[in-house]
Every structure is written in C-alpha cells, then in structure tokens.
Amino acid sequence: MTQRVAVLGTGKIGEALLSGLLRAGKSPADVLVTARRPERAAELRERYGVEAVANEEAAKLADTLILAAKPQDMGALVEELAPHLGADKLVVSAAAGIPTAWFEERLAAGTPVVRVMPNTPVLVDEGMSVISAGAHAREEHLLRTEEIFKPVGKTLRVPESQQDAATALSGSGPAYFYYLVEAMTDAGILLGLPRAVAHDLIVQAAIGASVMLRDSGEHPVKLREAVTSPAGTTIAAIRELENHGVRAALLSALEAARNRSQELASGGK
C-alpha cells in the first residue's frame, strides 16, 4: 500500500524535504503540505503539484507526518493534531531540542515518534540528518524516516541521549564553518587580497578539504600533516592558532551549544 506523507510547516527545511521526496520518486498525489499563509500554500501547490491542506486534514489523511514547524510553535500544532493521531501513524519531529517523550505524553498511547536533527545543507542535498527512535518506534519506522531524509543528504542513527551532542556538532556545525570562512576572508583582505578573491580561494579550499576528508578515509591529522612542511608557512600559522587557544575555544563552544540544547529540551528559554 502506498504511504502518504504530510509535511507540516513548510518553511525552508520543510520545502527541502518536500523537494527531496518528489525527486526520490514520490508521487505528488501521495504528498500533502500545510502552511500558515494561504499564499504560501498556493505557491507550494503550483511549484510541486502537491495538495495543500489544513493540519487536521493532514493528520487524518497521511500515514507519516513530518513536523517541521518551529519549536515554539510545536505545542499548539501537536494540540491540534493529537485527536487525529494514533499508533497507526508515524510522527517525525524535526524540531530542535524537543525529546520524543514530550510528543508521546501528548499523543495517543503507542504513537510512534522519531526525532530528527537535520542541518541546513539539506537545502543543497548535502545535509546530515541525525535520527533517534522514540519509545514506540520500530525498525520499520526508522527505515521510513531514512527514506524521507536520504534524498537531501546522509542519515545517521544515534540513541536519543546523544541528540544534544549531535545538535551541537552537526545541527549548528555549518555556522561554525561560515564563521571560520568569514574570519579567513577578513584575513585575506588584511594580507592585501580583494574580498572576492579571498572568498573564492577559501571556499574552494573548504570544498576540496571536505571532499578529501569524506573520500580519502584518512584521519584529519594525517591530512593536515601532508600540508605541513618543516619550518614552512602552514606550521607557522598552526603555531599561532595553538597560541591563541583555538582548539580549546572550539571545545568550549561545542560544549556550550550542547548545554543550550539540553536547556531547550528541558523547557528552558
């Protein structure tokens, strides 16, 4: 039997998932979307050929519901959906910081919930989506979730106890790289390069280094050492990074991100 999927809260991430589903071969007839604004619903209907419906109707008609709304909007959304959900529906949450137990407390007993932390490169099909099963989610539910997220990047299963750490590393991870590229671009300008030239040099270096990390199978230390000649330019730069505590700063930054994720999960503001 064909499974019907609904994407609730079709912002940038939700639309990326919608696009991925369709590119992976899902028929538009088997995909529903919801949107707050009528003009946004019309836009999605015209662009993808999918049916835009109200949240309650999506809950009644779909077998799998992807909740892509903002965390602060999730309470009202789940309250609206709860009367129409049960053990025959799969709920996939892409909201940062909200544990599966929070959903299970508000939904009918036995409702399977899967928690996913995607990152923004899903917008270019290079995302990482970290997946954790709730108390009632079985293997079939995890496989169904992976099918939804694989068209927009890679997926990785972790115990839910590791989701906050994964959020710090992967969910927030792209921002750290953008921050680094921004700083290195400024350094290039300081050294006398035009901004556009510095930007292009750094972006391509980042892409090349990422592909080598992914495809070579080598440890990053070994790849770094291959660039680091004795008494050369690279080791001089690395010495300055160590002198300024960049490694320690990264450890502290990611720990702070993990702690903030835990605060959000426990209802902190």
C-alpha positions in Angstrom: 0.0 0.0 0.0 1.3 3.5 -0.9 2.3 5.5 2.1 1.0 9.1 2.2 3.4 11.7 3.7 2.5 15.1 5.0 4.9 17.9 5.7 3.6 20.3 8.3 5.2 23.7 8.5 6.7 24.0 5.0 9.5 26.6 5.6 12.9 26.2 4.1 13.7 22.9 5.7 10.2 21.5 5.1 10.3 22.5 1.5 13.8 20.9 1.1 12.3 17.6 2.4 9.3 18.0 0.1 11.5 18.5 -2.9 13.7 15.6 -1.9 10.7 13.3 -1.6 9.5 14.1 -5.0 12.9 13.8 -6.6 13.2 10.4 -5.0 10.1 9.3 -6.9 7.3 10.0 -4.5 4.1 10.9 -6.4 2.8 14.4 -5.7 -0.6 12.7 -5.2 0.9 11.0 -2.1 2.4 14.1 -0.5 0.4 16.7 1.5 1.7 20.0 2.8 0.4 22.6 5.3 1.3 26.3 5.5 0.2 29.1 7.7 -0.4 31.6 4.9 -2.8 30.9 2.0 -0.4 32.4 -0.5 2.4 30.1 0.7 0.1 27.1 0.3 -0.8 28.3 -3.2 2.9 28.7 -4.1 3.8 25.1 -3.0 0.8 23.7 -4.8 1.8 25.4 -8.0 5.5 24.7 -7.7 5.3 21.0 -6.8 1.8 19.8 -7.7 1.0 18.7 -4.2 -2.2 19.2 -2.2 -2.1 21.9 0.5 -4.5 21.1 3.4 -5.2 22.1 6.9 -3.3 20.5 9.7 -6.2 18.4 10.9 -6.9 17.1 7.5 -3.2 16.2 7.1 -3.3 14.2 10.3 -6.4 12.3 9.1 -5.1 11.5 5.6 -1.4 10.9 6.0 0.4 7.8 7.2 3.6 9.8 8.1 3.6 13.3 9.4 6.8 15.4 9.3 6.6 18.2 11.9 8.9 20.9 10.5 7.4 23.8 12.5 9.5 26.0 14.8 10.0 24.6 18.3 8.0 27.5 19.8 5.0 26.6 17.6 5.1 22.9 18.3 2.8 22.9 21.4 -0.1 24.4 19.5 0.5 22.2 16.5 0.5 19.0 18.5 -2.6 20.0 20.4 -4.3 20.4 17.1 -3.1 17.1 15.7 -3.5 14.9 18.8 -7.2 13.9 18.4 -6.4 12.5 14.9 -3.2 10.6 15.6 -2.7 7.1 16.9 -0.4 4.0 16.7 -1.1 3.7 13.0 0.6 7.0 12.3 4.3 7.8 12.3 5.2 11.2 13.7 8.6 12.6 12.6 9.8 15.7 14.5 12.5 17.9 13.0 12.2 20.4 15.9 15.4 21.1 17.7 15.6 20.4 21.4 12.2 18.6 21.8 12.5 15.0 23.0 10.3 12.2 21.8 8.9 11.8 25.3 7.4 15.3 25.0 5.3 14.2 22.0 4.5 10.8 23.5 3.0 12.4 26.5 0.6 14.5 24.3 -0.3 11.9 21.7 -2.3 8.7 21.9 -0.7 5.8 23.7 1.6 3.8 21.4 2.1 6.5 18.8 5.5 6.0 17.2 7.7 9.1 17.2 11.1 9.6 15.6 13.2 12.6 16.3 15.5 14.0 13.6 18.0 16.8 13.7 18.7 17.9 10.1 21.1 20.7 9.3 20.7 23.5 6.7 22.8 21.8 3.9 19.7 19.7 3.2 18.8 22.7 1.1 21.6 21.6 -1.3 21.2 17.9 -0.8 24.3 17.7 1.3 22.7 17.6 4.7 23.3 15.3 7.7 20.1 14.2 9.5 20.6 12.5 12.8 17.8 10.1 13.7 16.6 8.7 17.0 13.7 6.4 17.8 11.1 7.1 20.5 9.7 4.5 22.8 7.2 3.1 20.3 9.2 3.5 17.1 10.3 0.2 15.5 12.7 -0.6 12.7 10.1 0.0 10.0 9.6 3.5 11.3 13.3 4.2 11.3 13.6 2.9 7.7 10.6 5.0 6.6 12.3 8.1 8.2 15.6 7.4 6.4 13.8 7.1 3.1 12.4 10.7 3.6 15.8 12.3 4.6 18.3 10.4 2.4 17.4 12.3 -0.8 18.7 15.5 0.9 22.0 14.1 2.3 23.2 11.5 4.7 21.4 10.0 7.7 22.9 8.6 10.9 21.1 6.8 13.7 22.1 7.7 17.3 20.5 7.0 20.7 18.3 9.9 21.7 20.7 10.6 24.7 23.2 11.7 22.1 20.9 14.1 20.2 22.0 17.2 22.1 25.7 16.5 21.3 24.7 15.8 17.7 22.9 19.1 17.6 26.0 20.9 18.8 28.2 19.3 16.3 26.0 18.8 13.2 22.9 20.9 13.6 24.9 24.0 14.4 28.0 22.8 12.6 27.6 24.7 9.3 27.5 28.0 11.3 31.0 27.4 12.7 32.3 26.9 9.1 30.7 30.0 7.9 32.2 31.9 10.9 35.6 30.5 10.0 35.3 31.4 6.3 34.2 34.9 7.3 37.3 35.3 9.5 39.7 33.9 6.9 38.2 36.2 4.3 39.0 39.1 6.5 42.5 37.8 6.9 42.9 37.6 3.2 41.8 41.3 2.9 44.4 42.1 5.6 47.0 40.4 3.5 46.2 42.5 0.5 43.7 40.4 -1.5 40.4 41.7 -2.9 37.4 40.3 -0.9 36.1 38.4 -3.9 39.4 36.7 -4.5 39.9 35.8 -0.8 36.4 34.4 -0.6 36.8 32.2 -3.7 40.2 30.9 -2.5 38.8 30.0 0.9 35.5 28.5 -0.3 37.3 26.2 -2.8 39.9 25.2 -0.2 37.0 24.3 2.2 35.2 22.2 -0.5 38.4 20.4 -1.5 39.4 19.7 2.1 35.8 18.4 2.8 35.8 16.1 -0.1 39.3 14.7 0.9 38.1 14.1 4.4 35.0 12.3 3.1 36.5 10.3 0.4 40.1 9.5 1.4 39.3 7.7 4.6 42.4 9.3 6.2 42.5 10.8 9.7 42.4 14.6 9.7 45.7 14.7 11.5 47.3 12.8 8.6 45.8 15.1 6.0 46.9 18.2 7.9 50.4 16.8 8.3 50.6 16.3 4.5 50.2 20.1 4.1 52.6 21.0 7.0 56.2 21.1 5.8 59.0 21.5 8.3 59.6 25.2 9.1 57.0 26.1 6.4 54.1 28.5 6.2 51.5 26.1 7.5 53.2 25.2 10.8 53.8 28.9 11.4 50.1 29.5 11.1 49.2 26.5 13.2 51.5 27.6 16.0 49.6 30.9 16.2 46.3 29.0 16.3 47.6 27.0 19.2 49.0 30.1 20.9 45.6 31.7 20.8 43.8 28.6 22.1 41.6 28.0 19.1 41.3 24.2 19.8 40.3 24.9 23.4 37.8 27.6 22.2 36.2 25.1 19.9 35.8 22.5 22.7 34.2 25.1 24.9 32.0 26.4 22.1 30.6 23.0 21.3 30.1 22.2 25.0 28.1 25.4 25.3 25.9 24.5 22.3 25.3 21.0 23.8 24.3 22.6 27.1 22.0 25.0 25.4 20.3 22.2 23.6 19.8 20.4 26.9 18.2 23.6 28.3 15.8 23.9 25.4 14.9 20.2 25.8 14.0 20.7 29.4 11.8 23.7 28.6 14.4 26.5 29.2 14.1 29.8 27.3 
